[in-house]
């Protein structure tokens, strides 16, 4: 029997690229149009059926995330929290979350990554048994990211972290699926020159065992990394444009929870009742049956 896949959202880091905004509030609590940034990665996991989620953040920001998100029960989720005391890398999240993950597979997503379109995450989670799954997204500035090289059949040839001369333009977005060996692999890593346990090194560990799979995202998918002032503004503009044209909200957690039957009508009404009068409340009310 397949174990239930758990979810992790990494919302730590110093957010230096967003200074001075990040000196006021966590990067992942910045607004992306009409919602806090953290709503978007949570929505990605929720929409793929992941309901047991641990959020990892800094000691300073933890109370604000707890105040915003609570236990997650209002969305039919089980949310828990852990602290990363210093920005020691994405792979360290798997060490911090060892007890939470236990021997289950885990879907790890970065708190500043926004996806829109068909990721095939639901299908990948349903079919997942072992190894690791990452995604590849074509960009025009691959030297800023982890970059993966694949052959004509989709087999992984190599993966590099921010290469000066990239061999490919396929960047690796901040979404990963790992099996139960992820903790041992992360714990065995050597910190990089910048003192971090690099997720690229973790992925190389799976690659060396021929257990790394890459999903290429097609042109119908948008990936936004909202970690700079420019990309944060671009993300807000993108979300605003889509929502205004379609009349539908992206990453409305109450709507997702109701549509996927994580909460019933009474649960949705209860969540709405706790909201102040606002356009967001009005939208959630429109999801209720007439």
N, C-alpha and C positions, 0 to 999 in steps of 0.2 A: 504493500500500500504506500502510495506517495505521501511523503510528509507535507504538511501545510507550509507553504512558503511564507516567510516573514519579510517585513520591509524595514529598511533603515533609511532615514533622511539625515544627511550630514549638514548641519547648519552651524558649524563652528567657523574657525578662521578669523583672521584679523580684519579683513575687508579693507586693506590699505588702499586699494585702487579706487575705493569710493569715498575716501577722506575728502572733506570733513563730514559728509553724511554719516559715515560709519562711526563717527565719534559720538553721535546722538543716539543711534539705535542700530541694532544688528543689520548687516547686509540683507539677510533673509527676511527681515521684517519691513524692508523698504516697500513702498507702494509700487506695484506694477499695474498701472491704470487704476482699477477700482478695488483691488484686493491686495493683501500683503503677499509678498513674493512667495512665502512658504506654502500658500494655498496651492500653487501650481504643481510642485512635485508631489504633494500629498494627493492631489487629484489624479495624477498619473498612476500612482500605486493603487488608489481606490478603484479607479476605472478598470484595472486589470484584475480585480478581485482580492487584492491584498488588504487585510483588515487589522492585522496585528503588527503595529508599527512602532519602532523606537526612534526618537529624535535625539541626535547628539549635538550639543551646543556648548557654549562657553559658560563658566560660572556666572559671569555678569549678566548674560542674556537669558539664562534659564528661567528666572521668574516671569519674564515678559512672554516667553513662549508658553509657559504653563497657564498664564492668565488668558492668553489669546485662544489656545487650543483645548485646554483642560484635559479631561480623560479621553476625549474623542467620542464619548458615548452618544453625543448629540448627532453624530454622523454614523453611528453603528460601528465605530472603530474602538480598538483597544490601544490607546496611545500611552507610551512610557517614555522616560527621559533619562539621559546619562550625560555626564560632563566630560568634555575634552579640555584639559587644563591649559594646553598650549597647542598651537597649530603644527602638529607633528605628522601631518599627512593623512590622506584619505584612507590608506590601508590600516591606519591605527584604529579607525572606527570598528573594524572587525575584531580587534583585540578588546576594545572597550565594551563592545556588545557581546562578548563571548557567552555570558550567562543567558542573555536574551535569545541569542540565536540557537544555543544548545547544539543539537546535531541536525537542525533543519537547514534547508537551502534558504538563501536570503537575496532579496532584490534591493540593491543599494542605489540611492539616487542622491545627487548633490542638490542642496537647497536653493541654489541660484540657477538651476537649469530648467528651462521652460520648453515643453514639447507640445506641438499641435499637429494632429494628423495621425495616420495609422502606423503605430510603432511595431505592431505585431507582438506586443508585450504579453497580452493575454494568452496567445497561442504558445509563445515560448515558455511561459510559466507552466502551462498545462502539460507541455511535452518534456519539461526539464527533468533530468534524472541525476546527472553529475557533470563535473567540469565547470566551465565558466562561459558566459555569453556576454559579449560586448557589442556595441553598435558602431557603425562607421558612417560618417557624414561628410560629404565633400565641401571643402571650404577654400577660400582663396588666400588664406594666411595660415597654412598648416603649421608653420614654425612656432605658433603660439600654443599648440596643443600636443597631447599625446597623439601619435600618428601610427596607423596600422597599415601594413602592406599585405595584399592578398593576391592570389593568382587568378587565372581565368575561371577556375572552378570554385572560387570562394574560400580556398584553403589559406590559412594565415601563414605568411612567410616571415614576418617580423613586426615588431612594435617598438617605437622609440618615443622618448619624452622630449618634447620641444626641440626637435633636431634643427641644426643650423641650415642643413641642406636636406629637406624632406624628400624621401624617395616616392612619396605619394601625397595626394591631397585629402586623404581620408582621415579626418580627425575623429577622436574617440570622445563622444559626449559623456556626460556624467551620469550614466545609467549602466548598471552591471548586475548580472545574476551570478552568484557563487554557490558552490556546494558546501557541504559540511567541513571540508578540509581547509576552508578559507582562513580560519583562525590560525591553524598550525603554519600555514604558508606565510601569513602576515607576520606572525611572531618570529619567523626565521629570517625575515628580511633585514638587511643592513641599511641604516639611515643613509640618505643621499648627502651630497655636499651641503645642501641647505637644511640638513637635520631632520628630514621627513622620511616617513615610510611611504615610498612612492607606489601609487596604484599601478603604474606601468610595470614596475618590478613584480608586483603580484600577478599581473596578467602574463608576464613573461614566464613565471613559474608554471602556470597552467599550459602555456604554449610549449614549454620544454617537455611536458608530459603528453603533448598532442591532445590537450583537452580544452583548447580555446576556440570558441566559435564566434564568428563575426556576422552580424546582420547589417546589410547595407540599407540605409534609409533612402527611399526614393524621393523624387522631386515633389511629391505631394505632402511631404513632412517638413515642418519648420522646427528648427532647434535654435533656441536663443540662450546664450550664456550672459546673464544679467549682472556681471561682476564689475563693469566699468560704467562711468557716467553715460557714455554714448550708447552702450548696449542696454542699459536700464531704460533710457529714453526710447530707444528703438522698440524695446519690448512693450512698453506702455502704448506706443503708437500702434503697434501690430494688434495687440489685444483690443484696443479701442476700435480700430477699423473693422475687425471681424465681428465684434459684438454689435456694433451699430448697423452693419449691413445685414446680419442674420437675425438680429433681435434676440439672440441667445447668449447667455453668459458662458465664458470659458472658466472652468475650475470653480464653479459654484458648488461647494461641498454638500450643501443641503440638498440641492437638486440631484446630484449624483447619488447620494445616499438613498434618496427616495426612489429614484428610477431603478436602482439595482436592488431595491427591497432590503437595504441594510436597516432602514427605519420604515415604520408604517405611517399611515396618514396622521395618526395621533402624535407620533414622534416628530414629524415635520411641523405640525401645528405648534407643538411645544417649543421647538427651536425658534420658530417665527415669533412666538409670543415674547421671547426674551430679547428680541431685536428692537432698537428704537425705530421710529418712523424714518424711513430712508428709501431711496430708490432700490437698494439691495433687498430690503424687506418686501417692497412691492413686487419685485421680480420673483422672490421665493413664494409669495402668495399666489402668483400666477401658475405655479406648478401644482397647486392643490386642485383636486377634482371639483368640478362645479356642482 
